[in-house]
Amino acid sequence: MGLVSAVSGWSLPPAPAGGALHPYDLRCEHLATPQGIATRAPRLSWRLASGRRGDAQAAYRITVRSGGAPAWDSGWIDGQDPSASYAGTPLTSFARYTWQVQVRSADGEEAAAESWFGTGVLHPDEWAAAWIGHDPETLPPFEPPADDREPRSVRTASLPPPRYFRRVVDLRPATSVRIVCTARGLYELRVNGHRAGDGELTPGWTDYRYRVPYQVYDVTGLVGDGPACVGAVLADGWWSGSLGWDGRRQAQRYGRRPELLVQLVADHADGSRTVVGTDGSWRESTGPLRYADLLMGEWYDARLEQPGWDLPGFDDSSWAPARVVDTGHDVLVPSAAEPVRVTEDLVPVGTRRDGAGRTIVDLGQNIAGRVRLTVRGAPAGTRVTLRHGEALDEDGSLYTANLRSAEATDHYVAAGLPEETFEPRFTVHGFRYVEVTGHDDVEVLGRAMHSDTPVAGEFSCSDDMVRRLTSNLRWSQRGNFVSVPTDCPQRDERLGWTADAQVFLPTACYNADVAAFFTGWLADLRCAQTAEGAVPDVVPHVMTERHGAPGWGDAATVVPWHLYRVYGDERVLRDSLPSMRRWVDHVERHNPGLIWRERVGSHYGDWLQAGVRTSRDVLATAYFALSAGLTARAAAVLGLADVAEHYAELRARIGEAFVREFVSADGRVSGDTQTGYLLALAHGLVPDDLVPAAVRHLVADLERRGRRLTTGFAGVGLLGPVLSAYGHHDLAYDLLHDDRYPSWGYSIKRGATTIWERWDGWTEENGFGPVAMNSFNHYALGSVGEWLYSGVAGLGQEEDSVGFRRPLIRPLPGGRLRWAAAAYDTPLGRLSSRWEISGGELTLEVRVPPGALATVHVPTKDPSSVRESGTPLATAGIDVIKSTEAASVCQVGSGRYTFTASWGR
């Protein structure tokens, strides 16, 4: 379809081949081949592809087997839904299940695909492991070698060294060996000298008071006949390390030192099972890691390595017994989402040395991750220091003022080998530039890390700057989806701000499959909700004084509803509806007049708007109405008619109060700001007869400002959709192409490779923005991405559609674009569109997945000119719904279509 990706290393997989109807991309609980699910009736799903028009699944059959034994045969089930819940014999723990789906088309042809999933701990009494940790009474504190007593900074002086744990297990020959592992902190699991798995920063960040996720590893291939050594390195991480900006260590929030839990389960040919868990027989020590902290960085002294520490024959007599901390398992849950992984390597695009012996390395891209350092010819004891930053100062030195207290510095002390390699394991930095000091002969490789959510969509177009914008917002999503949806990856914050997440979610869903990622985050949101229903500003909840902000707390309703709309899984509504109701009830209880002025928490308003101040009462009440309406719709989906009626009636009364309080007789919305109009229009809070006037006021504000935006976090994502909905595509495109301050183009002209936190992150007049809050990798202002997909390229769905069963393909050619294209993997399969204007003719190429019925708007002023593959629509058998002054609207089933029409504006 001519789609050109603007992003290397994170691209949509090739479209499935055509031919007869066939399933692909099988998922269990929204994950490909998960190792450790604990759901007793897991959701199994698949996508569909076909090279034939009008194809659809007429029936499906699922069979599941474990160890060759049948576990479930659904039989043939009529229906087009490519998903089902397991309904076979009860699943058993620590088992692998192979499942196959067969699909049948309407003409009786069948095709099949196969995948597998593994189970974790399904019964609480199957836990045999205790939490273990470091006993400060049995092992003295770590002291660096006498020749390496470089003073630490005040912030790193108190950082404890990570601990190394090991245990040798005598195993009989086994048919399968699995390890369940987690930590209060971060861990790296090792088995017989090899690393288990490829996840980073495991077990990830959750609200550990309620949920500690565990991971399951199949290590059969790492364990032969004879003893097996299970080892782990344990670091502070989010549990007891630096977090946030308040100067406190995480010890005040979760725990004082990290803890480890490991359970090995070996199955033997005779049907017996060996189970070994962490206990007091494990040994622990320090090692070459002097400290490891997410914000501060790592210090690794290669001279202190203990070769073979993770092998069976190692002498650990000098190690101390591990301390049993507790035996509780109540908060243990299986990992719900993809792990953080290294997904791309970046070779530097430039290297420069200055007169002070510093080497500045430019990766050419702002990322979240780390570097792999290669050191050659360094004498033993040589300390190489890596400092990370997003930008360079005017003199070419590394700019780090915006990191605040985060040092983002790694140290490597060489062992004296001809060539040595160092790569941190328990830290992550947000950076484009690396400053290297201490040795000259070094090589740096950038390694991008993020939660490995599968790529779901791509957008491209004929304009270089817009392609760069697309790349920037995708890189910001990658850099900030690190276990949780954070605001920034570089400074001493990196928190899961709820407003940032909810405003960017529609864009995030187009870019990647985030169903599992946000399902886990929502579980933490529900845990953190207060007894009276207030939702915290950040999730996981580590800022106890901040609750209930308008637009922030509304993530409790916006996120589950949007996930349901995109992925079609009702369970997210069943799990979230009580939380949605409590949030709306909380706001109503404290605001009986239905204008939301009380219990507004920190009330950030339209955060970081440019040059104006949107009424906070307008913003809050608009969100109140939105949340009430979404709660009503969720209840209706779940069949709770009385509940739906209650919240629908509340939504209507809020709307009436909003109009009385904020909408004047001439259609002005109080405050007369872009965001005020956008919120009111987007959420149906302007009476029908006043909508044209309100739109005129919005347009007048944009014109008065020379077609420049003023929106902040709450309004920016609504600009394109609202302007397009009311026929002002020209304005939306002018904002898209603008490179004056404030605009996306302004940052791009100045070298931005990610979305900035603030419009004035750097300006020609003032240089860098306020160091107290100036991230150059923040996705919220990148919410325009939704409009690029659904507006410019036209990939959306009907208002009453779920899971893209009824796609709405309505492209909006305009601006400087000659062509635009997007592809998106819906739950049904690949949906795509590409339009191009050439020689007075528009060509629109469309692909619709099997089972979908798409409404296609072919933009033209002359509907009679529309052809499909060169044939008039009626002759081609295309169902024309209507013709308007701007488009010919038709309906098509699955397949590929090429529409042409005359073009003239």
N, C-alpha and C positions, 0 to 999 in steps of 0.2 A: 504493500500500500504506500510505499515511499516514505515510511516513517523513519526519521533520522534522530537518534537519541543524542541528547546534549550531555549525557552523563556516562562516562566510562565506568565499567566495573559494577554497575548496578542497573542492569537493563532487563527489560521484559524478555522472557524466554521466547524462542521462535514460536510462531503460531502452529498449532497442531496441523498435521497433514489432513487433506480432504478425504474423499472416498466416502464409504458408508458411515452411518452413525456409529460412533464409538466413544467410550468413556476415557477420561485421562485425569491426571492430577488428583488422585485419590487422597482424601484427608480423614483423619480421625480426630475429633474434637478440634477442628480447624487446623490441625498440624499434620505435616507429612511424617509418617513413621515415628510417632512419639514412643519413647521408651518406657515411660512409667505412669500411665494414666491410672486413676483410682475411681473413675466414674463407672458405676455398675451397668449403666445403659448408655455407652458412648455414642455420640453422633457420628455417623459415617456419611461422607459426602463425596461427590465426584463432579467433574465438569464434562461437557459434551462437545464433540466436534463432528462436523459432517460436511461433505462437499456438495450435498444436494439441497436444493431449495425446498423450504417447507418441512424439512425433516424435524422430528421431535421424538423424544422417548415416549413410547406407549406403555411400557411396562419394564420393571426391573426385578432382579433376583439377587440376593446377597447370600453367600455362603461363607462361613467362618470355621476355621479349623485350628486346633492347638496340638502340636506334636503329632500330627497325622490323624487325630481324633476329631470327629465333627462336633462343633459347638453350636452352630445355628445354620438353618436353611430357611430363609424367609419364604421360599416358594415364589412364584411369579406374582408380583403385585402391580396392578394397573395404576398408572399415574405418570405425570411428567416431572414431579419433584425429584431432583437428583440428590436426595438425602434420606436417611432413615436412622432410627435409633436401634441399637442392638437389642434383641429380644430373645436370646438363646439361653443355654444353660448358664448358671452363675459363673462369672469369670473368677479365675483363681489368681492369687498374687504371684509375682515374679515369673510370669509366663509370657510367651510370645504367641501371638495369634496372627495367622495369615487369613486375609479376607479377600474375596473376589466379588466383583459386581458384574453382572451380566445385564445388558440393556437390549431391549427389543424395539425396533421402529414400527411404525404403523403398518408397513408392508411385510412385517414378520421377520426381517433380518435381525440377526443377533451378533453382538460383539461383547468382549469381556476385557477386564483389566484387573490387576492384582496388586495388593500392597500388604502391609502388616502393621501391627501395633503391639506394644509391650505393656504389661501391667506393673504397677508398683505395689504398695502395701494397701490391701483392701480391707484388712481386719486389724483393729488396734492391737489385739493380743499377739500379733505376729512380729511386733517390734522386739528385738533382742539386744539392741545397742543402747548404751548410756552416753550421755554427753560427757566429753572429757576435755580437759584444758591444761593449762600450765599451773603448776604448783610452785609459787614463788619461794616456798620454804625448802624445796628440794634441789633447786638449781639456782646458782647466783645470777644476778643480772648480767647481761651481756656487756663485755668491755672490749673496745676495739684494740687492735694490736698497738704496741707501744709506739711504733713509728707512724701511726696514722691517727693522731688525736686532734684532727682539725676541729675547731669549735663549730658546733651546730648553731643554727639560728635559735632564737628563743622559741619559735613555734615547733621546731623539729627536735629540740633537746629532750622533750618528754615522750617522744614516740618510742614505743617498745619494739624490740625485734620480733619479727614473725617466728613462729615455732614450727619445728619439723617433728612429725609423728610417724611411727612405724610399728608394724606387727607382722611377724612371720606366722603363716597359717599352714599347717600340714594338711594337704588335701589328697584324698584318693582321686584317681582319674574321674573326671566329671564330664557330663554331656553338655552342661551349660554352667557358667559362673556369672552371676550378676552382683553388682555392688550398688547399694543405695547409700548416697552420701549427701550430707548438707553441713552447714556451719552457721553459727552465729558469728558472722564475720565473712571472710572470703577464703576459699580453699582451692588448691590444685591437687587433684588425686593422681597417684602414681601406683603402678602395678608392675612388679618385676622389671624396674628400670625404665618403664615407658609411661608416658602420660595417658590417662584415660579420658577420652572425649576431646572435643575441640572448643568447648564453651569457655568464655572468659568471664571474670568477675562473678563466678558462681558462689552462692546460689542466687545472686541478684538481690535487689532491694525490695522489700515489702515492709509492711508494718509488723515487725517481728513480734510484737506483743500478742498478735492474733494469728499470724500466718508466717511460717518459715517453710519455704518450698524445698523439696528434696529432688535430687536428680538420680536417675537409674542408668547404670552403665553395663553393657554386655562386654565382659572382659574375658570371655572364653578363649579368644585367640591370644591373650597375653599370659594365660596360665597353662602350663604344660603339666606333665606328670611330676609330682614332687611338691616341695614347699613353694608357697607363694608369698611374696612380700607385698603388703599393702602399705603405702606411705601417703602422707599428705603434708602440704605446706599450708599453714594457717596464718592469715593476716587480719588486721582490724576491720577493714572495709567500712561499710556504712554502720555496722553494729557498734563499734567502739572507736572509730577513727574520726578524723576531722570532718565536719559537715556543717554547711551554712556559714553565715557571716558573723555570728555573734561571739566568736572567739572561744566558745566552749567546745570541748571534745564531746564526742557522741556518748561518753560515759554517763552524762547526765540524762540521756534519753533511753538507751536500751541496756547496755551492760558495760562492765569495766574492762573486760578482756575477752578475746574471742574463744569460741568453743567448737568442738568438732563432734560429728556423729557419723559413724560408718557401720554399715551392716553388709557382710558378704553372704551370699546365698548360692550354694553349689548343689546342683542336681546330678545324681549318679544314675548309671544305667540300670541299677537294680531297683530304682524307684525311691531310694532314700535321699535325704537332703541334709546337707551340712550348713549350719548357720553360725556365723561368728560375728560378734559386734564389738564395738569399742567398749573398753572397760579399763580397769586398773593395770592390766597386763601390758598395755601399750607403753611404748617408750617415747620420750620427747627430748628435744634439745634445740639449741639455736644453730644457725648456719651462716652462710655468706650474706643473707639479707639483714642488714643492720636496722633498717626500718622500711616500711612500705605503707604509704598513706595515699588515699584517693586524691586529696587536694595538694599535698606537699610534694609527693613524688617518692622515689625509692633510692636507697643507698645499698649498693651491692659490692661486696669485697670478695673478689674471686679467689684470694689467697686462703679464704676460710672454707672453701668447698670441701665436702667430705665425700669423695668419690665412692659410689656403690651404696650410699646410705639407703637407697630404695631397692636393694637387692637382698636375697635371702642370706647370703654369706657374710654380711657386714657385721663387724663387732660393735655392738651398741652398749657395751658394758659401762661406758662412761656417760651414757644417757640416763636420764632420770625417769622414774615411773610417772606416767600421766596421772593427773588428778581427776577422779570421777566427780563431776559437777552436780548432775542430777539425772534422773531417769525418766523425765516427763516427755510425752510424745503428743500431747493434746493439740499443739499448734502446728504440727507437721502436715503439710499438704503437698501434693505433687506439683511440679512446675507446670504452669498453665500456658506458658508462651515459649517462643523460640529463645534460645540463649543468646547472649552477646557473643559475637564472633568477630575475628578479623576477616573482613570481607574484601579488602582491596589493598594492594601495595602501591605506593606512590614514589617514583624515582624523582629526586630533586631536579628542579628546572634551573637552578642557579646556586652557586656557592661563591662566597666572597670572604676574604680575610682582611682584617684591619690591622693597624699598627700595634694594637694592644694584645695581639696573639689570639684574637677571637675569630672563629669561623662562623659566618652566618649562612645557614642553609635554607633555601626557599623551596618548599614542596609545590608551590604553584596553586595550592588549594587549601583552604581552611578546613580542618577535620577535627573529629574527636578520635583519640587513639593514643598511639605511642610511636616510638621509633625503634628500629633494630640498629644497633651500633656495632660496627666492626672496627676493631682497634688492631693496628699492626705495629710490631716492633716497640711496644711500650715496656720499659723496665718494670719489674715487680714493684708494686706500691704506687705506680703512677695513677693519679685520680683524674679521670675525664668527667667533666660536668656538662650536662645538657640542660639548658634553660629553654622554655617554650613560650611562644607568644603569637598573637594573631596578626600583629602589624609591626612595622618598623617606625622608629622616630625619624624626625627630619634629618638627623645626622647619620641615619642608616643603622643605628643601634637597635637592639631588641626593645620593643615597647611592651612594658609589663604593668604599667600603672593601673590598668583596668582589671587586673587580676585580684586586686585588693590583697587580702592576706594569703591567698593561695600561692605557694612558691612555685609549683609546677616545675620542679627541678629534680633531675635524676643524676646520681653519682655512680660511677663505675670505677672500682679500684682494680687495676690489672694484676694478673697473676704472673706476668713475665713471659708468656708464651709468644711464639712468632705471630700468631693471629688469634684474636679472641673476639667472641660475640656476646653481646649483652642485649637483652630485651626485657623491660619491666613486665611484671605479671599482675601486680595488685594496685595499679594506679592507672588513671586515664587523664589525658590532657586535651584541651581545646587549643589548637595552634595551626599556624601555617609555616612559621619560621622556627628554627632551632639554632640556638647559639651554643657552639661547642668550644670548650676551653680545656687545657691541660695536656693536650697532645695533638700533633699536627696530622699524622698519618691515620686518618679515620674515614669511615664511610657511613652515611646515614641513609636509611630507608624508612619512609613513612608508612605506617600501618593503620588504616582506618578501621575503627571498631564501632559496632552498634548492635542493637538487638536485630537478629537476622530475620526480620519480617520479609516474606517473599515479595519480590517486585510484582505489582499488579497492573501498573499502567505506565504509559509514556505519552508525552506530548512534544510535538515539534512544529516548527513553522518556518516561513521564509525570512524572518527578521532575526538578525544576529543577537540583538539586545534582548529580545523576548526569549530566545533560546537560552541565553545566559541566565535570565531570570528563572526559567524553569530549572536549570541546573542548580542555581543557588538555593532555591527552596527545597529541592530534593536533598542537597547536601546538608542543609540545616535540619531536615527531618532525620537524616542518618545520624548527624552529630548529637542530636538531642533525644533520640529514642535509644537510650542506654539503660536498659532494664525498666525504667519508668520514663514517661514523657516529661523531660526536664525543660527548663527555660534556657539554660546555657551550659556549655560543657567546660568552661575555662576558669571562671573566677570562683570565689568561695561562696557558692550558692548552689547551683545545680539541683534545684528543687522542682517537684512536680506541681507547678502552679496550675490550678484547675481551669482558669479562664484561658490561658495559653492553649491548653489541651483541647478545650471544647471549640474554640474558634477555628483552630487549625484542623480539627478532625475531618471535615469533609475533604480537604485537600489531601490529608494523610491517607485516607481510604482510597483515593484514586491512585496515589503513588505506590502503595504497598498493601498487602493483606494484613491488616492490623486487628483482625477479629480476636485472636488469642491474646495479643499484646494488651489491648484495652479491656478485655474481659478480666484479666488478672488485676489490672489497675483499678477497675471498678470495685472489685472485692475489697481492696484496701480503702477505697472511698467510703464504702458502706460501713466498714469497721470503725472508721474515724468519725463518722457522723455522731454528733452529740445526742444525749438523751432527749433533748427537746427538738431535735431535727436539724440543727445548724450543720452546714457542711464546711470543712476547713478550707482555707485558701490554698494549701499545698497538700498533696497526697503522694507518698506516705506522709502522715501527719507528724511533723516535728516542730511546728511553731504553734504551741498550745494557746497562745493569746489571739490567734487570728482565725475567725470563723465568720461565715455568713455574708460575705461580700456579694453584692449583686453582680451577676455575670460570672462570678467565680463559683459560688455555691450552686449555680444553675447547671454546672456540669453534671450534677446528679440526675437531671432529667434529659439534657441535651445529648449526652454521650450514649446512654443506653438506647434512646429512641433512634439516633442516627445509625448505630450499629445494627439495630433490628432492620431498619429500612435498607441498608446496604447488603447485609448478609442473610437476612430472612430467617434468623434463628430466634424463635420466640423465647427461648430460655433466658436471654439477657433481660427481657421485660419481666418475666416471672421473678427472676432474682432481684431485680431493681425496683419493681413497683412499690414495695413497702418504703424503700428509701425515698423514692420520688414523692410519694404522698407525705411523708414526714417533713420533707423539705418545704413543700408548698404549704402545708399546714402551719409550719413554723412561721413562714412569712405572713400568712393571713392572720394568725393568732396575734401577732404584734402590730399588725396594720389593718385593723378592722374597717378602716375607711377605704382600703384597697389602693391607696397611693403609698408606695413603699418608701417610707422615710425612717422608720424605726428598725432597730436591730439590723443595721447595714454593715456592721463590722468596720473594716478598714476603708471600705467604699472607694475603690480606685477610679471609678468613673470610666471614661473612655481612655484608658491608660495610654500615655505618650502620644496623645493627639497633637497636631501641629498648629500652634498659634491660636487655638480657640479653646473654649471650655464648654463641653456639652453638659446640659442640665443633668445632674446626678439623679434627680427625682424621675426625670423622663426615662433615663436608662434603666434605673431600678424597676420602675413599674412596667416597662416594656418586657423586661426579663421575667417579671412576676407573671404577666399574661402568658408569655411563651411557655413557662414551666407548667402552669395550670393546664394549658391546652394540650401539651405533650402528655401530661399525666392522664388526662381524659382519653386521649387516643390510645395510650398503652393499655388502659383498663378495658377499652372496647375490644382491642385485639385479643385480650385474654378472656373475653366473654363476661366481664363484670359490668353488666349494664347499669346497675345502680351507682357504682363508683364512677363510671364514665359520665353518667348524667350529672353527678354532683360536681365534678371538676369542669365539665363543659359549661355548666351554669355559672360556676365561679369565674371561669375565663370570660364569659360574656359580661359579667358585672365588672370585672377589672377593666375590660375594654370600654365600657360606658364611663367608668370613673376617669380613665385616661383621657377620653375625648373631652369630658367636662373640664378637666383640670389643665390640659396641655394643648388642645387643638382649638384654634380660634375659628371664627366664622369664615375667614378668608383662607383657611387651610394651612395657616402657619402652625408649626409645632414649637412649643415653648423653647426658647434659646436660639432658634433659627440657625442650627448647625447641621452640617452634612450628616453626622452620625445620628442626630435626633430624628431627621427625616427618614434616614435609612432604616432605623429600627422600627419606626412607626409604620412605614410602608411595607417592609419585609414581613412584619408580624400581624398585618391586618388590623392596625389600630387607628386607621383614618377612615371615617365614613366614606362610603362609595362615592357620594356626590362631591366630596372634597378631595378625592384622590388626585384628579388632574391639577388642582390648585397646589396641593402639597408637592407634587412632582415639579411644577413650575418653580416653586420656591427653592427646591433642591437644585434644580438646574441653574437658577439665577445666582445662587451662592457660588456654584462652580464657575460660572461665567464671570462673576464679579472678581473672582480671584485669579482670572486668567487661565481657567480650566486646570486648577491645581487642587489637590486633595488636602483635607485637614484631619482626616480620620485617624484614630488610634486603633488599639487592639480590637475594640468591640465593633467598630464600624467598617474597617478596611475590607473585610471579606464580603461585605454586602454591596460595595460600590458597583462592581460589574453586574451581578445578578439583578439588582434593583434598576439600574439605568437601562439594562437590556430589556427587562420586563416591561418597561414603559416607553420603549422605542427610541432610546437615546444611546444607541450603539456608538455613535460618533464620539460622544463624551467619554464613554468607557474606554474606547480605543485611544483617545488622546491622553488619558491618564496612564494607560498601559505604555505608551511610547514616550511619555514625558521623561526628560533627563534633567529637568530643573529641580531645585530643592523646593518642597519635599517630594520625592518620588522614588520608585524602585530604580529607575534609570540613573538617578543621581549617584547612588552608591555604586552601580555597575560601572559608570564612567570613571569612578575612582578606584577601580580594581577589586570591588567586592566579589568574593566567590561563594558567599553565603548571605543569608538575610540578616540585616542589622537589627539590633534591638530597638534602636531609636532612629528616627529620620535624620537626626543631626549627630549621628555617631562620629562623623568627621565632616566639617564644612570648610570651604575655602576661607571664610571670614574668621573662624575661631579654632580651626584645627580639630583636635580630638574633643569629643563631647565630655560631659562630666565623668571623671574617673570613678565616682561613687557608684555609677550604674551605666556601663557602656560596653555591652557585649557586641561582638561582631559575628555572632552565630546564635540567632534567636529566630524561631520560625513564625511567631505570631503574625507579623506584618506580611508574611508570605501566604496568607489565607487567600490571596488572589488566585492561587492555583486551582481552586474549585471552578472558578469562572473560565479559566483557560480550557479545562476539560469539557465542562458542561455548556459553556457559552460559545467560546471561539470555535472549538471543534464540534460541539453539539452533542456530547455524550452524556445523557441524563436518563431519568426515568419519569414516568407519569406520577402525578401527585399521589395516587392511590396504589401505586405499584410497590412491591417489596421484592428485594433480591434481584432487581432488574428483569423481572418477568415480563414487564411491559416497557421496554426502552423507549425513550423519547430522543430522537436524533434531530436536533434543530440547530444547525451550525449558523454562525453569525459572521459571514465574511465582512471585512472592513479594515479600517486603519491602513497601515502600510503593507499589510500582508497580501501576498500573492497566493499563498497556500497555507493550510494548517492541517495537522493530522494528529489523531490520538487513538490509542488502543487501550482497552481495559478488560481485564479478566473478571467478568462478573461471576456470581455463583453458578450460572448456567454454562458459561463458556466465554470465548473471546468476542467482544463487541468493539467495533472500530469504525472510524469515519475519516475520510480525507477529502478536503475540497481544494479546488484550484481554479483560478480565473485566468484565462488566456484567450486573447483574440475575441473578446466580447462574448465568450461562452464560459459558463460555469460547469465544472465536472465534480460530481459528488460520488465518491466510492464508499459503500457501506457494507459492513459485515455484521450479521445478526446471528447469535448463537442458537442452537437447536432448542426448541421449546418456547422461545420468546416470540412475542408479537409486537413489532416495533412500529411506532408512528414516526414517519419521516417527513420533515419539512424541507422541500427543495426550494431554496431561496431564488426567486425570480419575480420580475414584474409582469412576465408573460407566461402564465401557467400553461398556455396551449403549446409552448415550445418544449415542454418537458418530455424527454425521452428516457427510456431505460434500455441500455445496450442497443441504442439506435432505433428503438421501436416505441411508438406512442404508448402511453401507459395502458390505455384500454386494450389495445392489441396485445400488450405484453402480459395481460392478466393481473395488472397491479390495481388494487382497490383504492380509488381516489376518494378521500373523505370530503375534502372541500378545497376550494381555491380562494386565496385572498389576494390583496394588492401586493403582498410581499412574498408569497410562497404558494406552492402546490403541495397539499398535505395528503399523504397516502399511507397505507398500512401494508406492511410486508411481514412474512414469516421468516424463518431462518434462511440463511444463505448469503451469497455475495451479489451486490447490485451496483450497477454503474449508471447514475442518472446524469443527464446533461440538460442544460437549459440556457436560454439567452440571458446575458447579464448586462445590466446597465443601471446605474444609480443616478 
